[in-house]
Amino acid sequence: MKRPRDNKNNSRRPNTSGGRPTIYDVSRLTGFSTATVSRVFSNYPRVSQSTRNRVMAVSRKLGFSPSPVGRALAGGNTRIIGVMFPLIASGFFAEALAGLDEVLAEDGFTMLTAFYGGGRDIQSVLARLTTGYQSDVLILASTYDLGDQVQFPSVLRTPMVLLDRPIPRAEACTILIDNMAGVSAMVRHLAENGHRRIAVISGPDNTWDAQQRMQGYLQAMKELNLPIDPTLIWRGDFTLESGRQAMRKAMAAQQSFDAVFCLNDEMALGAIAAIYEAGWRIPDDVAIAGFDGISAAESLQLTTVACPMRDLGGAAATAAISLTRGVAHPPDQLIPVRLIVRRSSGRKIAHEAGVP
């Protein structure tokens, strides 16, 4: 077989046979120059399929994989996507992380994950991912306003995708859950089931999801001409215990309400526990609804709004891959949600709901 013409000076390259394989070994065995081999691993478009196949076959046989940092120094992509999440144990993002990994792995990208919080300096974590590890793109997931903790002009040397919260000064592609549409659908559903006095357990004021969901609740109540009673707006913090305590206080105060809309499922679980502790019945005495669609909601027959977090992560990964391929501004996306109706939001019965 005639050898390719681009193997100049390959004979002068070191032969590392018997040690860790290098790009020079791949070059020597394929007959292609190291530049051509490098182009294959950088997904350079003007490489023939036959060349690509031969390089990959020899690389697999040798057990060779290129150094990401080496590719970056050579002016190519590292095929590393840096991902930052606020908490290691954040269940809210577990499915999003799975969606990210699935899409990135399928396209041959490596996901490098870091976590901020617990007193860590966010800027230094960002610097490690973008400068230290030469990530091609940074995906930043944040429910809280990062305020002045991040100097975005310096970070923006690396393209960014924002997950779950927009940050205007970052000028990055943003992937969000459609909280407003989900809340509107839930309030309308409760109203259609005869509930007019719909209480709400809010979330932390400094989180994007809580802000959007609360805004959606007020807007939907107004549009449906339902009474907005300030005494039926109860503070929570997205934890089960805050839902339990809010519900206990409302029952102790003998407030009148038809339904309770908890702005996440964890708080709904706490509210349900408090209701059963008091000997009340769901939905006969009070209807309950949540938001997020966690697995426990099904077993408790909780009506909820399901957030497809795996789709959220997948969309962020797709946007990040587009950035590595030269797309300057991937479109922002609102990921649609789905209302799941179960027993807990049943129709209002004749007597005043909220009274056992």
N, C-alpha and C positions, 0 to 999 in steps of 0.2 A: 504493500500500500504506500502510495506517495505521501511523504510527511508534509505537514503544513509549512508554509514559508516563513511564519512569524516566530521561529524558534532561535533567533539570533542570540548568541552569547549564553544560551542555556547551559552549555558545557562548562562554563566558568562558574556556574552557581554551585553552592555546596550541596553535596548528596548526604541527606540525613537519614538514609536507610538504616533501620535498626533502632532509631531514636524516634522522637515525636515528629510526625510528618509535618512538612511545611509546604508553602505555596510553590517552592522550587521543586519539590518532589512531584507535585501534580503537573507542573510545567514540563519536567523532564519526561514523565511517562506518557503525557498526552501529545507532546511535541508542540504545544502552544506556548507562547510567551507568557510570562507572569502577568503582563498587562491584560492579556486576553482572559486568563484565569480569574483575575481580579474583577474584570467586567462581568463575568458570569455570576459571581457571588454578589455583585452590586446590582444585579438585575438590569444591566445596561441594555437598552432596547435593541441596539444594532449588533446583536450576537445571534448567529444562526442557531436553529434548534439542534442541529447535529453537533455543533460545537458545544452547546450547553449540555447536551446529553452525555457527550464523552467526558467532559470535565467533571460532571456530577458523578458519573459511574466510577471514574478513577478515584475521586475524593472519598466516595463511600467505601471503596475497597481499601484505601489507605487509612480510613478513619480520620480524615482531615476536615477541620472546620476552621474558617478564617477568624482571626481575632477581631471582635467588633471595634475595639479601640484602634487597632491597626488600620482597619478600613476607614475609620474617621480621619486618622492622620493622613491617609492617602487621598482624602477629599471625597470619599464615598459615604453612603449611609451605614450606620452601625446596625440598623434594623432592630434597635432597642427602643421601646416605648416606655418612658417613665410614667408611673402612676402613683399619685399621692391620695391617700384617704385619711380622714380625720382621726379614726380610732381603729386599733387592731381588732377589737371585739365588736365592731359595729355591725349588728345583724342587718340593719337597713341596707347596707351596701354589699352584703355577701353575694346576692344574686347578680348584682351589677358587676362584681369582680369576676364571677363565673362567665358572664357574657363577654366581658373584655378578653379574658383568656381564650375563650373559644374562637373568637373571630381573629385575634392576633396570631394564635398558633396555626390556624388554618392557612394563613398567608405567610407563614415563616418568620414572624416577628417574635422577639423575646420581650416579655413584660417584666419590667423591673419595678417592684412595688415597695413603697416606703410609706410610713405613717407619721403624722404629726399630732401634736397634742401632748398632754402630760408634762407641760413645761418645756417641750423641745422648741428650738429656734426654727421656725418654718423656713426662713430664708436660707439657713445653712443646709436643710434637707433638700430644698430646691436646687441649691448649688451643686450638691453631690450628684443629683440625678442628671442635671443638664450639663455641667462642666466636668465633673469627675468621671461620670460614666458615659458621657457623650450621647445622651438620649436624643434620638431624632425629633421626637415630639414629647411634650409633657401633657398628661391628662391630670387635671386637678379637680378632685371631688370635695365639695365644701357645702355643708348645710349652714354654717355660721359665716357672718361677715368677717372677713379677715382683717378689715380695717387697714391700719398702717403696718401690719406685720410683714407684708410682702412688697418689695420694691419691683413693681411690674416692668418698668422700662428695662431693667437689667435682665429680668427673666425672659422677656420677649425676644431675646436673641434666639431662643428656642421656640418654635411654634407651639401654641397651646390649645387644648380643648378643655372647656369648663363643664363639669358634670354636676347637675342638680342646683347650681346657683350661678346667675350671671354676675360678672364683676365688670362694670362698664369701662373702667380705666384699663382693663387688661386687653381689650380689643381682640378677643379670641372667639373661636367657634363655641357655641353654647348648646348643650343638650339638656333639656328639661322635661320633667313629668308635667302633664297638663293638669295641674292641681285645680285650677279654676273650673274647668269643664267637669271634673269629677265631683267637686263639691256641689255645683249647680245641679247635676243629675241626682245626687243624693237628696238634696233639699226638696227638689221637685217630687221625687219618689215618696218621701215622707208626707208631703202635702197631699199627694194623690191618694194616700192611705188614710186621710182624714185627720192627720196631725197638724195642729195649727201652732200650739205653743211648743216650739222646738228649741230646747236648750242646747248649748254647745259647750264642750270642754276644749279649751284652746291649747295651743302648744307654746313653747318658749318664744318670746317676742323677737329674739335675735336670730331665729332660723328662717330661711327663705320659705320652706314648705309651710311652716306655721303661719307666716305672714300672708302667703298666697291663699291658703285654705280659709283663714279668717276673713279675708277680703271677699272671697267667693261666697262664704256664708252670708255675710251682710248684704251683698249684692243680690243674691238669689232670694233672700227673705223679702227684700224691697220689691223685686220684680214680681213676686207672687203675692204681694200685698199681705204678707204675714207680719204679725206684730214683733218688733224687735225690742225685747224687754232686757234692759241692762242687768237685771237681777238673774237672768237666765244665761248669762255669759260667765262661765266658771273657768278659772285659771288652772291650767295643767302644765306639765313639762315633758310630755311624750313618754312618761314612765307609767307602769302599771299602778304603782302606789299613788301617784297623783290623781289618776282616774278614780281610784277607790275613795280617796279622801274627799274629792270634789263631790262625788255622789253621796257620801255619808252626810256631808254638811247640808246639801240640798234637801235630803230627806228629813234631817233633824229640824230644819227650818220650816218644814211642811210647805215647801213651795209647790205651786201648781204647774205641771208641765205634762205634755202628751208624749214627747219623745226626747231622747238625748243623743245628739250627734257628737261623737268623740272624734277629734281630728287626727287620731291615729288608732290603730287596733290595740296597741298595748294599753292605752288608757281605757279603751272599751272593755278589755278583759278585767281591769280593776273595777270599773263601774258595775259590771255584771256580778262580780264577787260581792260588792257592797249591797246590791239589790237582793241577791239570794240570802245574804246574811240577815237582812231585814224581813225576810219572809215574803217579799214581793214576787210577782210573777211577770215573766217576759214572754210575749208582748202584752199580756192582758192588762197589767197595771202601768207599764211604761215600755215604750219601744226603744230599742238601742241600735245604733249604727256606728260603724267605724270607717277607717280609711287605711289602706296599704295592701290588704289582702294577704296577711300572714297565714301560715298553715293552721294555726290554732283557731282561726276564725271559722273554719268549716265545721270542726267538731262541736263548736258552741252554737252553730247555726246563726252566726253573726252576719247580718247584712253589711256589706262593705264595698269600698271602691278598690279594685285590684290594680296595683301599679306594676307593670311589667318591667321589673328592675333588670332582668337579663337582657331585654330589648334595649334598655337605656345604656347598659354597658356595651352591647354590640354596636349600637349607633355611634357611641363615642370612639370605639376602636376603628370603625369604618372611616370616620372623619379624620382620625389620626393617620391612618394609612394614606388617605387622599393627600394630606399635607406632605407626606414623604415623597409623593409622586408629583409634586409641583403645583397642586391646587392651592391657590393663594388664600381663598376664603370659602371653605366648605360651608354650606348653608346651616344656620341655626335650626334646631329641630325641637318640636314639642311632641313627646311620646304620648300617644293616646292611652287613656285608662278605660276601665270597664266596670260598670255597676253590677254587683252580684247580689241578687235579692234572696234572702233566706228568712227563716221564721222570725227572727228578732225584731223585724220592723213591721209586724202584722198590723192589720187595720185597727183603728181606734174603736173601742167598744163604747157602749152607751154611757157608762159612768165616767166620772172625771178621772182621766189617767193621771197618775201621780198620787192617787189616794188608794191605799191598800183595801 
